[in-house]
């Protein structure tokens, strides 16, 4: 499984002529848990927010673990199958309002 962790919004006010794209969340732990809640793999995001975790086929819950309140990232259900890696991009809330 692989993916990208980003956070948005990134501007307090977004204008049509000045888009505010989500930004990568780097140096953050991404951890996959099995149905029993046991950790089965983890990775640290790189500077671009990318991560990759080797998992056997099955159902998992993916959590982004940070040491601060924001960004706040949702738990993401993922089903890993045989074949090419599953892509699980995670969009977090930056807390900007």
Secondary structure by P-SEA (a helix, b strand, c coil): cbbbbbbccccccccccccccbbbbccbbbbbbccccccccbbbbcccccbbbbbcbbbbbbbbbbccccccccbbbbbbbcccbbbbbbbbbcccc
